């Protein structure tokens, strides 16, 4: 199966994990981004998945947690280390059709894995050779020790 230890070269991360990484910069989801960076990996996006991140992150409900300029910088930083995938093969696998776009990016972009906290995506693991892992499991696959129970994601 993919996402074996020390392999985080091509990774799809769902929107909620990315938003959590910004909101909790010392948390497990931020550690996922750091691990990918340290492995010289890249985040994979399709226009639809990136647009979802940018749109959701700019919602007014986040104003009280993170300044607009910080969110804009985060979006730009993510874009700078991302690769865009063209979707040629559609996938219909998740109970929630809105989650299929992440599987499509992973399949079309030859991702090593998807990192998600979404139960509908996690229930698909494994999807063929593609692993779909929660942040904790992803970090453990890379050899990081488990964090405290209070830092769940």
ZAKOL-906716 format. One record per residue: residue in three letters; x, y, z of N, C-alpha, C, O in turn. Coordinates in pm, whole numbers, plus 50000, padded with zeros to 5 digits. Example, Ala and Ser with C-alpha at 12.3 -4.5 7.8 and 13.67 -1.06 7.14 Angstrom:
BEGIN
Ala513194943150780512304955050780513204967050780514244966850846;Ser512854977550708513674989450714512905000350787513415011450804;
REM end
This chain:
BEGIN
Unk500844988150000500005000050000500885012550000502005012350051;Unk500375022949944501125035449939501165042050076500545037350172;Unk501895052950083502055060650206502865052750307502625053450427;Unk503835045150256504715037550343505645047150414505715058850377;Unk506355042550517507225051650590508155059450496508705054050400;Unk508295072250527509165081450456508685084750315509475089450233;Unk507405082450285506905086050153505725095450167504625091350204;Unk505975107950138504915118050141505195127950029505185140050049;Unk505425122549910505835130949798504675137949729504785149449686;Unk503555130849718502385136149647501175133249734500735121749745;Unk500635143749795499595141949896498415151149868498575162849833;Unk497225145649885495985153449881495545155250025495465145550100;Unk495265167550063494785170450198493415176950185493245186450108;Unk492445171750260491115177650247491065191450310491905195150392;Unk490055198850271489915212950310489915214950460490585224050510;Unk489185206750533489095208650678490415206450749490705213250848;Unk491235197250700492555195150759493425207450734494155211750824;Unk493375212950616494165225050586493725236750672494555244150724;Unk492425238550687491925249550771492345247450916492745256950983;Unk492275235150963492715232151101494195235251119494595239951226;Unk494995232651017496425235551026496675250451046497575254351120;Unk495875258650981496015273050999495525277451136496155285751201;Unk494405271951180493825276051307494595271051428494575277251534;Unk495285259851413496045253851523497475251151476497825239751447;Unk498295261451466499625260051407500585250751484501615246951430;Unk500255247251607501115237851679500445224151692500925215651766;Unk499345222051620498605209651629499055199251529499975201351450;Unk498385187951535498715176551450498515179851302499325175651219;Unk497475187151267497245189951125498345198851067498715197250951;Unk498855208051147499995216151102501235207451088502055209750999;Unk501375197351174502505188051165502455180051034503495176250981;Unk501255177550984501115170750856501745179250745502525174150664;Unk501425192050742502005200950641503525201650656504255201550556;Unk503985202350779505435202950804506115190150756507195190750696;Unk505505178650781506085165950739506175165050587507165160050533;Unk505165169850519505195169750373506295179050322507035175650230;Unk506385190750383507445200150345508825194150369509705195150283;Unk509005187850485510305181950519510685170550424511865167850403;Unk509675163950368509925153150273510045158350129510115150650034;Unk510075171550115510095177849982508905173249898509005171749777;Unk507795171149967506595166649899505805178349843506175189949860;Unk504725174949777503885185349721502425181949746502025170249752;Unk501665192349761500225190949776499595190649638499985198249549;Unk498635182049621497945181249492496565187449505495835185049601;Unk496215195249406494905201749399494365200949258495125200149161;Unk493075201349247492385204649122491795218449147491725222849262;Unk491385225149043490805238449061489685238049164489575246949248;Unk488845227749158487695226949247488105225449394487485231549481;Unk489135217649422489545215849562490245228349616490075231849732;Unk491025234949530491685247149576490685258349596490765265949693;Unk489735259449504488695269749518487895267549646487505277249712;Unk487635254949681486915252249805487705257349925487135263350016;Unk489015254849926489855259650036489805274850044489535280450150;Unk490055281449933490105296149933488755302249973488715311850050;Unk487685296749921486345302049951485995300050098485545309350165;Unk486195288050147485835285350286486685293250383486185298450483;Unk487975294250354488875301150446488585315950455488915322350556;Unk487985321550353487695335850355486305338950411485875350450408;Unk485625329050462484315331550523484465340250647485435338950721;Unk483505349150668483575358150784483655350950919484155356751015;Unk483175338650928483215331651057484635329651108484835327251227;Unk485625330551020487015328851062487675342051104488805342051153;Unk486975353251084487545366351116488005367451260489035373651288;Unk487265361451351487635362751493488795353751533489335355151643;Unk489175344451444490265335251476491585338951407492665337851465;Unk491465343251281492665345951201492385357951111491355358651045;Unk493325367451110493165379251027493085375550878493655365550834;Unk492365383750804492215381350661493575380450593493785371550510;Unk494485389350625495805389350562496555376250589497255371250501;Unk496405370750708497055358050742496445346650660497165337850614;Unk495135346950642494475336650561494895337750415495125327650349;Unk494985350050366495415351950227496845347050206497165341050104;Unk497695349650304499085345050298499145329750300499915323750226;Unk498325323450386498275308850394497865302950259498475293450211;Unk496835308650198496365303950067497485305249964497715296049886;Unk498175316449964499285318549870500435308749898501035303549804;Unk500735306350025501805296950061501465282750016502325275549965;Unk500225278950036499785265649993499885264549841500365254549788;Unk499435274749771499485274649624500925273649574501175267449470;Unk501865279649646503255279749603503905265949606504855263449532;Unk503385257049688503985243649698503045232949640503245221049663;Unk502055237249567501065227949514501295224949368501925232549294;Unk500755213549328500715210049187499245208249150498465202549226;Unk498905213149032497515212148988497355199848901498175196848815;Unk496265192948928495965180448859494745182748769493755188848810;Unk494845177948648493705178248557492915165448577493465154448573;Unk491645166848598490785155348621490325149848486489555156148414;Unk490795137948454490375131248331489505119048362488645115248283;Unk489745112948478488955101448521488135105248643488685108748747;Unk486815104648630485945108048742485815095948834485935084448791;Unk485555098848961485405088449062484105091049136483825102349176;Unk483325080649154482105081349235482215070249337481875058749310;Unk482705073649456482985063249556482455066649695482065057549769;Unk482425079249731482085083249866480565083849887479805086549795;Unk480165081150011478745083250047478365097750025477215100749991;Unk479325106750045479095121050025479715124949890480935125949881;Unk478915127149788479455130449656480405142449655481255143649567;Unk480265151449753481145163049760482585159049793483515166949771;Unk482775147049846484125142349880484825135649763486045133849767;Unk484085131849660484685124849547485785133049480486725127349424;Unk485685146249486486695154649420488095152249477489075153349404;Unk488195149049605489515146349665490075132949616491275131749592;Unk489205123149601489635110249547490045111949400491025106049356;Unk489295119949327489635122449186491015128849174491805124949088;Unk491305138649259492625144949254493705134649284494735134149217;Unk493475126349384494475116349423494705106249311495845103049278;Unk493625101249253493745091149148494385097149023495325091348968;Unk493905108648979494445114948858495845120448877496605121648781;Unk496195123849001497505129549029498515119549084499605123349125;Unk498155106749084499045096249134499555099449274500745098649302;Unk498625103049361498985106749499499445094549577499055083149549;Unk500275097149676500695086849770499565083849868499375072449910;Unk498825094249905497705092249997496865105050005497235115649955;Unk495715103450071494855114650107494895115650259494835105550328;Unk494995127850310494915130150453493595137350480493325148050424;Unk492785131350566491455136750589490975132950729491395122950786;Unk490105141250782489425137950905487965134450878487205132250972;Unk487585133950753486205131550711485905116550712486555108750643;Unk484915112750791484565098650804484165092150672484465080450650;Unk483505099650585483105093950456484325090550371484315080350302;Unk485355098750374486575095650302487365084550373487845075250308;Unk487495085550503488265075650578487685061650562488435051850563;Unk486385060650548485755047550530486125040950397485925028950380;Unk486655048650303487075043150174488455036550180488845029650086;Unk489175038550289490555033550299490585018350314489875012750397;Unk491405011750232492135017150117491225017849994490265010249981;Unk491555027049906490855028349779491815023149673492625030849621;Unk491735010349642492755004049559494075004449634494144999749748;Unk495105009849572496405011349638496515024449715497505026649785;Unk495525032849703495555046149765495125045149911494045039949942;Unk495965050250001495595050850142494895064050168495245074350111;Unk493895063650255493175075550301493305075350452492705066950519;Unk494085084750505494495084350644494105096950720494115107950666;Unk493765095050846493585106350936494975112350962495985105550944;Unk495025124951004496335131151030497225122851122498425121451096;Unk496665117551230497465109451323498085097451253499275094851266;Unk497265090151178497755078151109498795081751003499775074550985;Unk498595092850934499565097350835500925099850900501955095150851;Unk500915107151011502175110051080502815097251132504035095751126;Unk502025088151183502565075551233503175067351118504205060951137;Unk502545067551000503105060750883504465066350844505325059250792;Unk504645079150871505925085550840506945083750952508085088250940;Unk506535077251060507465074451169507455084451281508325084051368;Unk506485093651281506375103151391505705096351509504775088451491;Unk506175099151630505535093051747504135098851768503875110351733;Unk503225090651825501885095751853501955107751948502785108252038;Unk501055117451925500975128952013499975126052122499335115552123;Unk499845135252214498955133252327497505132052284497135136852176;Unk496695125652364495285123852336494565137152321493555137952250;Unk495055147652385494385160652378494565167252243493895177152213;Unk495475162052160495745167952029495185158951920495935154351834;Unk493915156451922493275147751822492955155751697492535167351703;Unk493155149151585492725154751457492725143951353492395146451237;
REM end
